[in-house]
């Protein structure tokens, strides 16, 4: 299986990018958080395949389960 992402200090300062591209994985997350669709992201970044994007999202889901994401967002929320 080919790697989905890569990190190289000479490419975007070592940010995680989709393997074989200079597209940061964070850009996909930003698109989705802004309410954009996966298709909109893929249209904007044709060097990223649908399979890469889905695999990166699956990896993020496994790495950061919903309970941990919720805890982090609660921790980062400003005081009321």
Biopython code that builds the backbone (N, CA, C, O; Angstrom):
import numpy as np
from Bio.PDB.StructureBuilder import StructureBuilder

atoms = [
    (1, "UNK", "N", (0.844, -1.188, 0.000)),
    (1, "UNK", "CA", (0.000, 0.000, 0.000)),
    (1, "UNK", "C", (0.886, 1.247, 0.000)),
    (1, "UNK", "O", (1.837, 1.341, 0.776)),
    (2, "UNK", "N", (0.570, 2.193, -0.868)),
    (2, "UNK", "CA", (1.319, 3.430, -0.948)),
    (2, "UNK", "C", (0.980, 4.328, 0.237)),
    (2, "UNK", "O", (-0.147, 4.301, 0.732)),
    (3, "UNK", "N", (1.946, 5.122, 0.694)),
    (3, "UNK", "CA", (1.641, 6.066, 1.773)),
    (3, "UNK", "C", (0.628, 7.108, 1.295)),
    (3, "UNK", "O", (0.640, 7.521, 0.136)),
    (4, "UNK", "N", (-0.235, 7.516, 2.201)),
    (4, "UNK", "CA", (-1.258, 8.510, 1.885)),
    (4, "UNK", "C", (-0.689, 9.911, 2.040)),
    (4, "UNK", "O", (-0.986, 10.805, 1.247)),
    (5, "UNK", "N", (0.127, 10.093, 3.064)),
    (5, "UNK", "CA", (0.706, 11.413, 3.319)),
    (5, "UNK", "C", (2.214, 11.289, 3.447)),
    (5, "UNK", "O", (2.763, 10.197, 3.595)),
    (6, "UNK", "N", (2.855, 12.429, 3.387)),
    (6, "UNK", "CA", (4.297, 12.462, 3.599)),
    (6, "UNK", "C", (4.659, 13.779, 4.266)),
    (6, "UNK", "O", (3.876, 14.729, 4.286)),
    (7, "UNK", "N", (5.853, 13.806, 4.803)),
    (7, "UNK", "CA", (6.363, 15.012, 5.445)),
    (7, "UNK", "C", (7.839, 15.125, 5.108)),
    (7, "UNK", "O", (8.613, 14.190, 5.313)),
    (8, "UNK", "N", (8.216, 16.284, 4.590)),
    (8, "UNK", "CA", (9.601, 16.527, 4.189)),
    (8, "UNK", "C", (9.929, 17.962, 4.576)),
    (8, "UNK", "O", (9.208, 18.878, 4.181)),
    (9, "UNK", "N", (10.988, 18.181, 5.333)),
    (9, "UNK", "CA", (11.319, 19.544, 5.761)),
    (9, "UNK", "C", (11.504, 20.511, 4.595)),
    (9, "UNK", "O", (11.379, 21.723, 4.770)),
    (10, "UNK", "N", (11.800, 19.990, 3.414)),
    (10, "UNK", "CA", (11.984, 20.845, 2.246)),
    (10, "UNK", "C", (10.674, 21.161, 1.516)),
    (10, "UNK", "O", (10.662, 21.963, 0.582)),
    (11, "UNK", "N", (9.586, 20.540, 1.936)),
    (11, "UNK", "CA", (8.278, 20.792, 1.318)),
    (11, "UNK", "C", (7.355, 21.379, 2.369)),
    (11, "UNK", "O", (6.967, 20.701, 3.321)),
    (12, "UNK", "N", (7.013, 22.628, 2.190)),
    (12, "UNK", "CA", (6.102, 23.341, 3.100)),
    (12, "UNK", "C", (6.527, 23.223, 4.557)),
    (12, "UNK", "O", (5.691, 23.081, 5.449)),
    (13, "UNK", "N", (7.826, 23.282, 4.785)),
    (13, "UNK", "CA", (8.349, 23.269, 6.143)),
    (13, "UNK", "C", (8.079, 21.998, 6.918)),
    (13, "UNK", "O", (8.087, 22.012, 8.148)),
    (14, "UNK", "N", (7.838, 20.892, 6.216)),
    (14, "UNK", "CA", (7.608, 19.620, 6.893)),
    (14, "UNK", "C", (6.158, 19.331, 7.218)),
    (14, "UNK", "O", (5.864, 18.342, 7.889)),
    (15, "UNK", "N", (5.235, 20.180, 6.753)),
    (15, "UNK", "CA", (3.807, 19.932, 6.989)),
    (15, "UNK", "C", (3.401, 18.616, 6.332)),
    (15, "UNK", "O", (3.971, 18.226, 5.313)),
    (16, "UNK", "N", (2.422, 17.936, 6.914)),
    (16, "UNK", "CA", (1.884, 16.720, 6.307)),
    (16, "UNK", "C", (1.179, 17.101, 5.014)),
    (16, "UNK", "O", (0.255, 17.914, 5.015)),
    (17, "UNK", "N", (1.620, 16.510, 3.922)),
    (17, "UNK", "CA", (0.998, 16.745, 2.619)),
    (17, "UNK", "C", (0.535, 15.416, 2.056)),
    (17, "UNK", "O", (0.993, 14.359, 2.489)),
    (18, "UNK", "N", (-0.372, 15.468, 1.095)),
    (18, "UNK", "CA", (-0.765, 14.249, 0.400)),
    (18, "UNK", "C", (0.435, 13.769, -0.394)),
    (18, "UNK", "O", (1.054, 14.551, -1.115)),
    (19, "UNK", "N", (0.769, 12.494, -0.271)),
    (19, "UNK", "CA", (1.942, 11.924, -0.918)),
    (19, "UNK", "C", (1.938, 12.236, -2.408)),
    (19, "UNK", "O", (0.929, 12.069, -3.093)),
    (20, "UNK", "N", (3.091, 12.694, -2.897)),
    (20, "UNK", "CA", (3.234, 13.014, -4.304)),
    (20, "UNK", "C", (2.718, 14.379, -4.691)),
    (20, "UNK", "O", (2.703, 14.729, -5.871)),
    (21, "UNK", "N", (2.286, 15.171, -3.686)),
    (21, "UNK", "CA", (1.758, 16.512, -3.954)),
    (21, "UNK", "C", (2.404, 17.501, -2.992)),
    (21, "UNK", "O", (3.210, 17.135, -2.137)),
    (22, "UNK", "N", (2.029, 18.754, -3.157)),
    (22, "UNK", "CA", (2.400, 19.790, -2.197)),
    (22, "UNK", "C", (1.139, 20.327, -1.493)),
    (22, "UNK", "O", (1.133, 21.453, -0.994)),
    (23, "UNK", "N", (0.094, 19.527, -1.460)),
    (23, "UNK", "CA", (-1.187, 19.916, -0.868)),
    (23, "UNK", "C", (-1.223, 19.453, 0.581)),
    (23, "UNK", "O", (-1.201, 18.252, 0.851)),
    (24, "UNK", "N", (-1.276, 20.404, 1.520)),
    (24, "UNK", "CA", (-1.332, 20.018, 2.937)),
    (24, "UNK", "C", (-2.630, 19.286, 3.279)),
    (24, "UNK", "O", (-3.704, 19.649, 2.800)),
    (25, "UNK", "N", (-2.518, 18.267, 4.099)),
    (25, "UNK", "CA", (-3.699, 17.550, 4.578)),
    (25, "UNK", "C", (-4.605, 18.524, 5.334)),
    (25, "UNK", "O", (-5.829, 18.401, 5.285)),
    (26, "UNK", "N", (-4.012, 19.478, 6.022)),
    (26, "UNK", "CA", (-4.797, 20.466, 6.775)),
    (26, "UNK", "C", (-5.761, 21.230, 5.865)),
    (26, "UNK", "O", (-6.820, 21.671, 6.312)),
    (27, "UNK", "N", (-5.400, 21.384, 4.608)),
    (27, "UNK", "CA", (-6.284, 22.088, 3.676)),
    (27, "UNK", "C", (-7.595, 21.326, 3.506)),
    (27, "UNK", "O", (-8.660, 21.940, 3.446)),
    (28, "UNK", "N", (-7.532, 20.017, 3.429)),
    (28, "UNK", "CA", (-8.753, 19.214, 3.347)),
    (28, "UNK", "C", (-9.594, 19.416, 4.595)),
    (28, "UNK", "O", (-10.805, 19.614, 4.507)),
    (29, "UNK", "N", (-8.966, 19.368, 5.738)),
    (29, "UNK", "CA", (-9.694, 19.558, 7.001)),
    (29, "UNK", "C", (-10.320, 20.939, 7.043)),
    (29, "UNK", "O", (-11.472, 21.085, 7.451)),
    (30, "UNK", "N", (-9.579, 21.952, 6.629)),
    (30, "UNK", "CA", (-10.111, 23.320, 6.601)),
    (30, "UNK", "C", (-11.326, 23.426, 5.687)),
    (30, "UNK", "O", (-12.316, 24.062, 6.047)),
    (31, "UNK", "N", (-11.260, 22.808, 4.509)),
    (31, "UNK", "CA", (-12.393, 22.817, 3.582)),
    (31, "UNK", "C", (-13.623, 22.225, 4.244)),
    (31, "UNK", "O", (-14.701, 22.818, 4.217)),
    (32, "UNK", "N", (-13.458, 21.054, 4.839)),
    (32, "UNK", "CA", (-14.596, 20.364, 5.439)),
    (32, "UNK", "C", (-15.146, 21.139, 6.636)),
    (32, "UNK", "O", (-16.362, 21.219, 6.815)),
    (33, "UNK", "N", (-14.271, 21.705, 7.448)),
    (33, "UNK", "CA", (-14.729, 22.496, 8.596)),
    (33, "UNK", "C", (-15.483, 23.740, 8.150)),
    (33, "UNK", "O", (-16.358, 24.228, 8.865)),
    (34, "UNK", "N", (-15.149, 24.253, 6.975)),
    (34, "UNK", "CA", (-15.823, 25.439, 6.443)),
    (34, "UNK", "C", (-17.152, 25.090, 5.767)),
    (34, "UNK", "O", (-17.852, 25.973, 5.270)),
    (35, "UNK", "N", (-17.493, 23.794, 5.752)),
    (35, "UNK", "CA", (-18.762, 23.385, 5.165)),
    (35, "UNK", "C", (-18.673, 23.023, 3.696)),
    (35, "UNK", "O", (-19.694, 22.764, 3.059)),
    (36, "UNK", "N", (-17.470, 23.002, 3.151)),
    (36, "UNK", "CA", (-17.292, 22.603, 1.756)),
    (36, "UNK", "C", (-17.380, 21.089, 1.645)),
    (36, "UNK", "O", (-17.242, 20.372, 2.636)),
    (37, "UNK", "N", (-17.609, 20.619, 0.444)),
    (37, "UNK", "CA", (-17.704, 19.182, 0.217)),
    (37, "UNK", "C", (-16.349, 18.607, -0.187)),
    (37, "UNK", "O", (-15.435, 19.333, -0.575)),
    (38, "UNK", "N", (-16.249, 17.304, -0.085)),
    (38, "UNK", "CA", (-15.051, 16.618, -0.552)),
    (38, "UNK", "C", (-14.860, 16.879, -2.044)),
    (38, "UNK", "O", (-13.736, 17.087, -2.500)),
    (39, "UNK", "N", (-15.947, 16.868, -2.800)),
    (39, "UNK", "CA", (-15.853, 17.132, -4.238)),
    (39, "UNK", "C", (-15.299, 18.523, -4.523)),
    (39, "UNK", "O", (-14.515, 18.694, -5.457)),
    (40, "UNK", "N", (-15.695, 19.516, -3.733)),
    (40, "UNK", "CA", (-15.171, 20.875, -3.927)),
    (40, "UNK", "C", (-13.665, 20.889, -3.684)),
    (40, "UNK", "O", (-12.917, 21.521, -4.430)),
    (41, "UNK", "N", (-13.225, 20.196, -2.646)),
    (41, "UNK", "CA", (-11.789, 20.106, -2.374)),
    (41, "UNK", "C", (-11.068, 19.446, -3.539)),
    (41, "UNK", "O", (-10.053, 19.954, -4.016)),
    (42, "UNK", "N", (-11.589, 18.320, -3.995)),
    (42, "UNK", "CA", (-10.941, 17.583, -5.083)),
    (42, "UNK", "C", (-10.925, 18.389, -6.379)),
    (42, "UNK", "O", (-9.972, 18.293, -7.152)),
    (43, "UNK", "N", (-11.961, 19.176, -6.623)),
    (43, "UNK", "CA", (-11.977, 20.049, -7.804)),
    (43, "UNK", "C", (-10.893, 21.115, -7.703)),
    (43, "UNK", "O", (-10.275, 21.479, -8.703)),
    (44, "UNK", "N", (-10.667, 21.607, -6.501)),
    (44, "UNK", "CA", (-9.665, 22.655, -6.295)),
    (44, "UNK", "C", (-8.242, 22.110, -6.290)),
    (44, "UNK", "O", (-7.296, 22.835, -6.600)),
    (45, "UNK", "N", (-8.088, 20.846, -5.943)),
    (45, "UNK", "CA", (-6.762, 20.230, -5.835)),
    (45, "UNK", "C", (-6.744, 18.910, -6.600)),
    (45, "UNK", "O", (-6.746, 17.841, -5.990)),
    (46, "UNK", "N", (-6.726, 18.976, -7.932)),
    (46, "UNK", "CA", (-6.821, 17.750, -8.741)),
    (46, "UNK", "C", (-5.640, 16.794, -8.592)),
    (46, "UNK", "O", (-5.726, 15.648, -9.034)),
    (47, "UNK", "N", (-4.553, 17.231, -7.988)),
    (47, "UNK", "CA", (-3.427, 16.313, -7.784)),
    (47, "UNK", "C", (-3.686, 15.337, -6.643)),
    (47, "UNK", "O", (-2.960, 14.354, -6.497)),
    (48, "UNK", "N", (-4.711, 15.594, -5.831)),
    (48, "UNK", "CA", (-5.099, 14.686, -4.746)),
    (48, "UNK", "C", (-6.209, 13.784, -5.270)),
    (48, "UNK", "O", (-7.194, 14.261, -5.833)),
    (49, "UNK", "N", (-6.043, 12.488, -5.082)),
    (49, "UNK", "CA", (-7.088, 11.561, -5.525)),
    (49, "UNK", "C", (-8.152, 11.411, -4.440)),
    (49, "UNK", "O", (-7.912, 11.668, -3.260)),
    (50, "UNK", "N", (-9.318, 10.992, -4.876)),
    (50, "UNK", "CA", (-10.407, 10.729, -3.922)),
    (50, "UNK", "C", (-9.955, 9.666, -2.914)),
    (50, "UNK", "O", (-10.247, 9.772, -1.723)),
    (51, "UNK", "N", (-9.251, 8.656, -3.389)),
    (51, "UNK", "CA", (-8.783, 7.588, -2.505)),
    (51, "UNK", "C", (-7.837, 8.128, -1.444)),
    (51, "UNK", "O", (-7.919, 7.731, -0.282)),
    (52, "UNK", "N", (-6.928, 9.040, -1.834)),
    (52, "UNK", "CA", (-6.013, 9.648, -0.856)),
    (52, "UNK", "C", (-6.795, 10.433, 0.197)),
    (52, "UNK", "O", (-6.535, 10.307, 1.393)),
    (53, "UNK", "N", (-7.745, 11.235, -0.254)),
    (53, "UNK", "CA", (-8.510, 12.075, 0.671)),
    (53, "UNK", "C", (-9.292, 11.215, 1.658)),
    (53, "UNK", "O", (-9.292, 11.487, 2.858)),
    (54, "UNK", "N", (-9.950, 10.189, 1.159)),
    (54, "UNK", "CA", (-10.734, 9.317, 2.031)),
    (54, "UNK", "C", (-9.822, 8.571, 3.000)),
    (54, "UNK", "O", (-10.150, 8.428, 4.178)),
    (55, "UNK", "N", (-8.688, 8.100, 2.512)),
    (55, "UNK", "CA", (-7.744, 7.398, 3.385)),
    (55, "UNK", "C", (-7.213, 8.330, 4.472)),
    (55, "UNK", "O", (-7.058, 7.909, 5.618)),
    (56, "UNK", "N", (-6.934, 9.585, 4.131)),
    (56, "UNK", "CA", (-6.446, 10.544, 5.131)),
    (56, "UNK", "C", (-7.512, 10.814, 6.183)),
    (56, "UNK", "O", (-7.202, 10.914, 7.370)),
    (57, "UNK", "N", (-8.759, 10.934, 5.758)),
    (57, "UNK", "CA", (-9.844, 11.165, 6.715)),
    (57, "UNK", "C", (-10.035, 9.949, 7.615)),
    (57, "UNK", "O", (-10.282, 10.092, 8.812)),
    (58, "UNK", "N", (-9.922, 8.763, 7.043)),
    (58, "UNK", "CA", (-10.039, 7.538, 7.843)),
    (58, "UNK", "C", (-8.899, 7.444, 8.851)),
    (58, "UNK", "O", (-9.114, 7.071, 10.004)),
    (59, "UNK", "N", (-7.705, 7.777, 8.422)),
    (59, "UNK", "CA", (-6.560, 7.774, 9.329)),
    (59, "UNK", "C", (-6.782, 8.774, 10.471)),
    (59, "UNK", "O", (-6.502, 8.466, 11.630)),
    (60, "UNK", "N", (-7.278, 9.955, 10.148)),
    (60, "UNK", "CA", (-7.552, 10.961, 11.183)),
    (60, "UNK", "C", (-8.630, 10.467, 12.143)),
    (60, "UNK", "O", (-8.543, 10.689, 13.351)),
    (61, "UNK", "N", (-9.638, 9.803, 11.608)),
    (61, "UNK", "CA", (-10.719, 9.292, 12.457)),
    (61, "UNK", "C", (-10.180, 8.244, 13.419)),
    (61, "UNK", "O", (-10.546, 8.232, 14.594)),
    (62, "UNK", "N", (-9.315, 7.367, 12.932)),
    (62, "UNK", "CA", (-8.752, 6.327, 13.800)),
    (62, "UNK", "C", (-7.759, 6.913, 14.798)),
    (62, "UNK", "O", (-7.669, 6.450, 15.935)),
    (63, "UNK", "N", (-7.022, 7.921, 14.377)),
    (63, "UNK", "CA", (-6.009, 8.521, 15.236)),
    (63, "UNK", "C", (-6.635, 9.389, 16.317)),
    (63, "UNK", "O", (-6.161, 9.419, 17.453)),
    (64, "UNK", "N", (-7.699, 10.092, 15.961)),
    (64, "UNK", "CA", (-8.366, 11.006, 16.894)),
    (64, "UNK", "C", (-9.833, 10.630, 16.990)),
    (64, "UNK", "O", (-10.669, 11.255, 16.338)),
    (65, "UNK", "N", (-10.166, 9.619, 17.793)),
    (65, "UNK", "CA", (-11.571, 9.221, 17.938)),
    (65, "UNK", "C", (-12.441, 10.386, 18.396)),
    (65, "UNK", "O", (-11.951, 11.344, 18.994)),
    (66, "UNK", "N", (-13.713, 10.292, 18.113)),
    (66, "UNK", "CA", (-14.660, 11.373, 18.413)),
    (66, "UNK", "C", (-14.588, 11.816, 19.867)),
    (66, "UNK", "O", (-14.677, 13.010, 20.150)),
    (67, "UNK", "N", (-14.429, 10.877, 20.794)),
    (67, "UNK", "CA", (-14.396, 11.255, 22.207)),
    (67, "UNK", "C", (-13.202, 12.155, 22.499)),
    (67, "UNK", "O", (-13.319, 13.107, 23.271)),
    (68, "UNK", "N", (-12.045, 11.861, 21.886)),
    (68, "UNK", "CA", (-10.869, 12.712, 22.099)),
    (68, "UNK", "C", (-11.049, 14.061, 21.429)),
    (68, "UNK", "O", (-10.635, 15.083, 21.977)),
    (69, "UNK", "N", (-11.668, 14.081, 20.235)),
    (69, "UNK", "CA", (-11.899, 15.358, 19.553)),
    (69, "UNK", "C", (-12.822, 16.225, 20.400)),
    (69, "UNK", "O", (-12.603, 17.429, 20.530)),
    (70, "UNK", "N", (-13.853, 15.615, 20.975)),
    (70, "UNK", "CA", (-14.796, 16.373, 21.797)),
    (70, "UNK", "C", (-14.109, 16.923, 23.034)),
    (70, "UNK", "O", (-14.328, 18.077, 23.402)),
    (71, "UNK", "N", (-13.282, 16.114, 23.678)),
    (71, "UNK", "CA", (-12.555, 16.572, 24.858)),
    (71, "UNK", "C", (-11.652, 17.742, 24.509)),
    (71, "UNK", "O", (-11.596, 18.729, 25.243)),
    (72, "UNK", "N", (-10.945, 17.634, 23.392)),
    (72, "UNK", "CA", (-10.056, 18.714, 22.988)),
    (72, "UNK", "C", (-10.822, 19.982, 22.691)),
    (72, "UNK", "O", (-10.370, 21.067, 23.059)),
    (73, "UNK", "N", (-11.971, 19.882, 22.034)),
    (73, "UNK", "CA", (-12.721, 21.083, 21.717)),
    (73, "UNK", "C", (-13.282, 21.716, 22.995)),
    (73, "UNK", "O", (-13.376, 22.939, 23.098)),
    (74, "UNK", "N", (-13.652, 20.874, 23.967)),
    (74, "UNK", "CA", (-14.130, 21.416, 25.226)),
    (74, "UNK", "C", (-12.983, 22.120, 25.965)),
    (74, "UNK", "O", (-13.172, 23.177, 26.567)),
    (75, "UNK", "N", (-11.829, 21.530, 25.909)),
    (75, "UNK", "CA", (-10.666, 22.111, 26.586)),
    (75, "UNK", "C", (-10.274, 23.444, 25.956)),
    (75, "UNK", "O", (-9.851, 24.371, 26.648)),
    (76, "UNK", "N", (-10.417, 23.525, 24.651)),
    (76, "UNK", "CA", (-9.994, 24.730, 23.940)),
    (76, "UNK", "C", (-11.071, 25.812, 23.904)),
    (76, "UNK", "O", (-10.809, 26.938, 23.482)),
    (77, "UNK", "N", (-12.263, 25.478, 24.341)),
    (77, "UNK", "CA", (-13.349, 26.454, 24.299)),
    (77, "UNK", "C", (-13.070, 27.594, 25.273)),
    (77, "UNK", "O", (-12.584, 27.352, 26.378)),
    (78, "UNK", "N", (-13.369, 28.827, 24.882)),
    (78, "UNK", "CA", (-13.147, 29.953, 25.785)),
    (78, "UNK", "C", (-14.079, 29.879, 26.989)),
    (78, "UNK", "O", (-15.183, 29.347, 26.874)),
    (79, "UNK", "N", (-13.667, 30.394, 28.126)),
    (79, "UNK", "CA", (-14.535, 30.377, 29.312)),
    (79, "UNK", "C", (-15.775, 31.244, 29.071)),
    (79, "UNK", "O", (-15.727, 32.230, 28.335)),
    (80, "UNK", "N", (-16.879, 30.856, 29.704)),
    (80, "UNK", "CA", (-18.131, 31.615, 29.536)),
    (80, "UNK", "C", (-18.258, 32.692, 30.573)),
    (80, "UNK", "O", (-19.246, 33.426, 30.583)),
]
sb = StructureBuilder()
sb.init_structure("model")
sb.init_model(0)
sb.init_chain("A")
sb.init_seg("    ")
for serial, (resi, resn, name, xyz) in enumerate(atoms, 1):
    if name == "N":
        sb.init_residue(resn, " ", resi, " ")
    sb.init_atom(name, np.array(xyz, "f"), 0.0, 1.0, " ", f" {name:<3s}", serial, name[0])
structure = sb.get_structure()
